[in-house]
Structure formats: structure tokens, C-alpha cells
């Protein structure tokens, strides 16, 4: 979405990401990718769970992650081994969700064009 930040702002939108990661890990990503938007911490994926978008990694996948040296508990600051589903929500100025793009398959990321179209529809 970084590449679409100017287009988002031209439509009067703000971009905010949620992550279960500890702030130090998110800061590294922000600096490395030169992100122009905020990443807010969702400790324990609690808000994500309220939205029905949190999932627990099954034991087999935990072992695979560990085999690659991925330590979610250290990165996220809790022992839950949970992750959020990739999702994008368009929320209007009154706090009403107007569009969603959610896929439980983490390899399928929401398309920025769909988000831009949803924002444009709010202006029409």
C-alpha cells in the first residue's frame, strides 16, 4: 500500500496498519521499507480476534516456523502463536466499515485497486 499512499491521501483517506508485533519490530520494518503510515500494535491480536480475523497456528506449522528460526512469541511479546488474517477495511469518517477485503490465505493479499475503488465510491 505504500506505493498507493499518495492516491489514498488524494481521496481524503489515511492508512493505518495493525500488527501484533512489538513496537521495536514494527519500527525496523517502517525504517527498512520507508513506510509513510503508522503501524499500531494489536497486542495479542486482541482487536483482530474481536473482528474474527485472528487464527492460531496449528502445531505442525509452529514447528515449521521454528525450523526457519521464526519466533512469534519473541516478535509479538506473547506466547499465543496467533496471527491476523490479511485484511483491508475501509472505514468512513463516522467509523462505519464500508468495504472489506479479507482472505484467510496469507499468500493472497488484498488488491490496492479494490481499496482505491471503495474509497472513490465513498466520494461519489
C-alpha positions in Angstrom: 0.0 0.0 0.0 3.0 2.3 0.4 3.0 2.8 -3.4 -0.6 3.9 -3.3 -0.3 6.3 -0.3 -0.4 9.4 -2.5 -3.6 8.2 -4.2 -5.2 7.3 -0.9 -4.4 10.7 0.5 -5.8 12.4 -2.6 -9.1 10.7 -1.8 -9.0 12.0 1.8 -8.0 8.7 3.3 -5.5 7.8 6.0 -3.7 4.4 6.0 -3.1 2.7 9.3 -1.8 -0.9 9.7 -2.4 -3.2 12.7 0.3 -5.6 13.8 0.7 -7.9 16.8 4.5 -7.2 16.7 6.3 -5.4 19.5 6.9 -1.8 18.5 10.7 -2.4 18.0 10.0 -5.0 15.3 7.5 -2.7 13.6 9.9 0.3 13.8 12.5 -1.8 12.0 10.0 -2.5 9.2 9.0 1.1 9.0 12.6 2.2 8.6 13.6 -0.5 6.2 10.7 -0.1 3.9 10.5 3.7 4.5 6.8 3.5 5.2 4.8 6.7 5.3 2.0 5.4 7.5 1.6 4.3 11.1 1.6 0.7 12.3 -0.4 0.3 15.5 0.2 -2.5 17.9 -2.6 -5.0 18.4 -1.2 -6.8 21.5 -2.1 -10.5 21.5 -4.1 -9.9 18.3 -7.0 -9.0 20.7 -8.7 -6.5 18.3 -8.2 -8.8 15.4 -9.9 -11.5 17.5 -12.8 -9.2 18.1 -13.2 -8.9 14.3 -13.0 -12.6 13.8 -9.7 -12.4 12.0 -7.2 -14.0 14.4 -6.1 -17.6 13.9 -3.9 -19.9 15.9 -1.1 -21.6 14.1 -1.5 -25.4 14.3 1.3 -27.3 16.0 2.7 -28.6 12.7 3.0 -25.0 11.4 4.5 -23.8 14.7 7.2 -26.5 14.2 7.9 -25.3 10.6 8.1 -21.7 11.8 10.5 -22.7 14.5 12.6 -24.7 12.0 13.0 -21.5 10.0 14.0 -19.6 13.1 10.8 -17.6 13.3 10.0 -16.9 17.0 6.5 -15.4 17.0 6.3 -15.3 20.8 9.5 -13.1 20.9 8.4 -11.0 18.0 4.9 -10.4 19.3 5.6 -10.4 23.0 3.1 -13.2 23.9 3.0 -16.9 23.7 -0.2 -17.3 21.7 1.3 -18.3 18.3 -1.6 -16.4 16.7 -1.6 -14.3 13.5 -4.1 -11.9 11.9 -5.6 -12.8 8.5 -4.6 -10.4 5.8 -7.4 -7.9 5.6 -8.1 -4.4 4.5 -11.1 -2.4 5.8 -12.4 0.9 4.5 -13.9 2.9 7.4 -15.8 6.1 6.8 -15.5 9.3 8.9 -18.3 8.1 11.1 -16.5 4.8 11.9 -18.7 2.6 9.7 -17.0 -0.1 7.8 -17.9 0.5 4.2 -15.7 -2.2 2.4 -13.6 -5.2 3.4 -11.1 -7.4 1.6 -10.2 -10.4 3.7 -8.6 -13.7 2.8 -7.6 -16.4 5.2 -4.8 -17.4 2.9 -1.9 -15.3 4.0 -0.4 -15.5 0.5 -3.4 -13.7 -1.0 -3.1 -10.0 -0.1 -5.9 -7.5 -0.8 -5.5 -5.6 -4.0 -4.8 -1.9 -3.6 -7.0 -1.1 -6.7 -10.1 -2.5 -4.8 -9.3 -0.3 -1.9 -8.9 2.8 -4.1 -12.2 1.9 -5.8 -14.0 1.6 -2.5 -12.6 5.0 -1.4 -13.7 6.6 -4.6 -17.2 5.2 -4.2 -17.4 6.9 -0.8 -16.7 10.2 -2.6 -19.4 9.7 -5.3 
